[in-house]
């Protein structure tokens, strides 16, 4: 499964695109858990990352269809 990271998440992981084994990663929550287990440096940022599946915002229970791209990015604030 292709996982894209943006902004500070990308910096902490050292890459903007990661591949995770897709078996049993059927929800955003499962992908987030696998990502944080594999890249512990994302730990402090992990709970705050927003998620998208195939470019659409997604919550933790969103089911991920086969072949999908999941993205995580920190919330932003403007001023």
Backbone as JSON, one array per atom type, in Angstrom:
{
  "sequence": "XXXXXXXXXXXXXXXXXXXXXXXXXXXXXXXXXXXXXXXXXXXXXXXXXXXXXXXXXXXXXXXXXXXXXXXXXXXXXXX",
  "N": [[0.84, -1.17, 0.0], [0.54, 2.17, -0.84], [1.68, 4.97, 0.87], [1.49, 8.35, 1.45], [3.28, 11.11, 2.72], [3.22, 14.35, 4.18], [4.6, 17.65, 4.7], [5.69, 18.23, 8.0], [5.49, 15.55, 8.8], [6.57, 14.17, 6.62], [9.19, 15.12, 6.79], [10.02, 14.06, 9.28], [9.85, 11.28, 8.81], [11.59, 11.02, 6.74], [11.01, 10.63, 4.1], [8.76, 11.07, 1.34], [7.01, 9.29, 0.31], [5.9, 6.12, 1.17], [5.95, 2.55, 1.39], [3.77, 0.19, 2.63], [3.1, -3.1, 3.84], [0.14, -4.45, 2.59], [-1.57, -6.28, 3.74], [-4.16, -6.84, 5.99], [-4.47, -4.14, 6.46], [-6.95, -2.45, 6.46], [-8.4, -0.25, 7.24], [-8.23, 3.3, 7.92], [-7.35, 3.68, 10.54], [-5.91, 1.31, 11.03], [-3.83, 1.55, 9.17], [-2.6, 3.88, 10.13], [-1.71, 2.95, 12.64], [0.13, 0.95, 11.82], [1.95, 2.54, 10.42], [2.96, 4.21, 12.47], [4.12, 2.29, 14.07], [6.16, 1.35, 12.45], [7.61, 3.66, 11.92], [8.65, 5.11, 14.4], [9.51, 7.67, 15.04], [7.55, 9.36, 14.21], [5.77, 9.4, 16.23], [4.99, 11.54, 18.25], [3.6, 13.27, 16.57], [1.77, 11.66, 15.34], [-1.02, 11.13, 16.4], [-2.26, 13.46, 15.64], [-2.25, 13.73, 12.93], [-3.93, 14.34, 9.9], [-5.96, 12.45, 7.63], [-6.23, 11.1, 4.32], [-7.88, 9.28, 1.78], [-7.31, 8.19, -1.36], [-7.27, 10.9, -2.18], [-9.45, 12.03, -0.83], [-10.7, 13.39, 2.16], [-10.53, 11.45, 5.16], [-11.82, 9.5, 7.9], [-10.95, 7.66, 10.91], [-12.32, 5.22, 10.71], [-12.69, 4.79, 8.04], [-12.87, 2.66, 5.29], [-10.4, 1.11, 3.34], [-10.07, 0.68, 0.0], [-8.67, -1.9, -2.14], [-5.56, -1.19, -3.7], [-5.53, 1.51, -3.19], [-4.4, 4.86, -2.41], [-3.08, 6.22, 0.48], [-2.89, 9.11, 2.43], [-1.15, 11.12, 4.8], [-1.14, 14.03, 6.77], [-0.1, 16.88, 8.61], [-2.29, 18.95, 10.59], [-3.03, 22.28, 9.58], [-2.63, 25.75, 10.26], [-3.76, 28.97, 9.63], [-3.02, 32.43, 9.15]],
  "CA": [[0.0, 0.0, 0.0], [1.3, 3.41, -0.94], [1.33, 5.97, 1.87], [2.19, 9.61, 1.21], [3.41, 11.97, 3.89], [3.41, 15.74, 3.82], [5.07, 18.63, 5.69], [6.54, 17.74, 9.09], [5.47, 14.07, 8.78], [7.55, 13.79, 5.6], [10.52, 15.42, 7.34], [10.35, 13.11, 10.35], [10.02, 9.94, 8.25], [12.69, 11.05, 5.79], [10.53, 10.27, 2.76], [7.4, 11.56, 1.09], [6.18, 8.15, -0.1], [6.31, 4.88, 1.82], [5.17, 1.37, 1.06], [3.49, -0.69, 3.76], [2.41, -4.33, 3.43], [-1.29, -4.14, 2.59], [-2.38, -7.27, 4.44], [-4.86, -6.42, 7.2], [-4.57, -2.68, 6.58], [-8.23, -2.21, 5.79], [-8.97, 1.02, 7.67], [-7.25, 4.34, 8.19], [-6.79, 3.43, 11.87], [-4.92, 0.23, 10.9], [-2.67, 2.1, 8.46], [-1.94, 4.8, 11.05], [-1.01, 2.13, 13.63], [1.28, 0.33, 11.16], [2.89, 3.61, 10.11], [3.6, 4.64, 13.71], [4.96, 1.18, 14.54], [7.34, 1.26, 11.59], [8.33, 4.93, 11.98], [8.35, 5.65, 15.73], [9.81, 9.1, 15.11], [6.3, 10.08, 13.95], [4.93, 9.22, 17.4], [4.33, 12.72, 18.81], [2.74, 13.88, 15.57], [0.83, 10.64, 14.86], [-2.45, 11.29, 16.69], [-2.77, 14.71, 15.09], [-2.21, 13.7, 11.47], [-5.16, 14.17, 9.14], [-5.81, 11.37, 6.66], [-7.01, 11.11, 3.08], [-7.82, 8.05, 0.98], [-7.54, 8.57, -2.76], [-7.46, 12.36, -2.23], [-10.64, 12.48, -0.1], [-10.52, 13.31, 3.6], [-11.03, 10.2, 5.71], [-11.7, 9.34, 9.34], [-10.28, 6.43, 11.33], [-13.09, 4.04, 10.32], [-12.81, 4.69, 6.59], [-12.35, 1.44, 4.69], [-9.46, 1.4, 2.25], [-10.15, -0.29, -1.1], [-7.4, -2.38, -2.68], [-4.91, -0.31, -4.67], [-5.71, 2.91, -2.83], [-3.3, 5.64, -1.85], [-3.43, 6.87, 1.74], [-1.98, 10.23, 2.73], [-1.24, 11.71, 6.14], [-0.57, 15.36, 6.8], [-0.44, 17.6, 9.83], [-3.22, 20.05, 10.43], [-2.36, 23.57, 9.36], [-3.39, 26.91, 10.68], [-3.39, 30.14, 8.85], [-3.11, 33.66, 9.91]],
  "C": [[0.89, 1.24, 0.0], [0.77, 4.41, 0.08], [2.16, 7.21, 1.58], [2.17, 10.42, 2.49], [3.73, 13.38, 3.44], [3.94, 16.53, 5.01], [5.95, 17.97, 6.74], [6.57, 16.22, 9.14], [6.5, 13.55, 7.78], [8.96, 14.0, 6.14], [10.93, 14.39, 8.39], [10.61, 11.71, 9.82], [11.19, 9.87, 7.27], [12.3, 10.65, 4.38], [9.12, 10.81, 2.58], [6.46, 10.44, 0.66], [6.76, 6.89, 0.53], [5.44, 3.74, 1.31], [5.01, 0.54, 2.32], [2.82, -1.95, 3.23], [0.9, -4.14, 3.6], [-2.13, -5.14, 3.38], [-2.89, -6.73, 5.77], [-4.91, -4.91, 7.41], [-5.83, -2.23, 5.84], [-8.92, -0.92, 6.2], [-7.85, 2.04, 7.88], [-6.59, 4.11, 9.55], [-5.7, 2.36, 11.81], [-3.66, 0.73, 10.2], [-1.9, 3.03, 9.37], [-1.12, 3.99, 12.07], [0.24, 1.49, 13.04], [2.36, 1.36, 10.85], [3.66, 4.03, 11.37], [4.49, 3.54, 14.29], [6.26, 1.11, 13.75], [8.21, 2.51, 11.67], [8.04, 5.6, 13.32], [8.66, 7.14, 15.88], [8.58, 9.96, 14.81], [5.39, 10.11, 15.18], [4.25, 10.47, 17.93], [3.34, 13.38, 17.84], [1.58, 12.96, 15.17], [-0.63, 10.86, 15.15], [-3.08, 12.52, 16.05], [-2.82, 14.74, 13.56], [-3.61, 13.54, 10.89], [-4.9, 13.11, 8.08], [-6.68, 11.63, 5.44], [-6.82, 9.76, 2.39], [-8.22, 8.44, -0.43], [-7.99, 10.03, -2.88], [-8.74, 12.87, -1.57], [-10.38, 12.34, 1.39], [-11.17, 12.05, 4.13], [-10.89, 10.19, 7.22], [-11.11, 7.96, 9.64], [-11.0, 5.16, 10.86], [-13.22, 3.86, 8.81], [-12.14, 3.43, 6.09], [-11.5, 1.81, 3.49], [-9.57, 0.33, 1.18], [-8.76, -0.71, -1.58], [-6.87, -1.39, -3.72], [-5.02, 1.17, -4.36], [-4.41, 3.55, -2.36], [-3.84, 6.34, -0.59], [-2.41, 7.98, 1.99], [-2.23, 10.71, 4.15], [-0.53, 13.05, 6.12], [-0.97, 16.05, 8.09], [-1.48, 18.65, 9.58], [-2.45, 21.36, 10.27], [-3.25, 24.67, 9.91], [-2.89, 28.1, 9.87], [-3.5, 31.4, 9.71], [-3.02, 34.85, 9.0]]
}
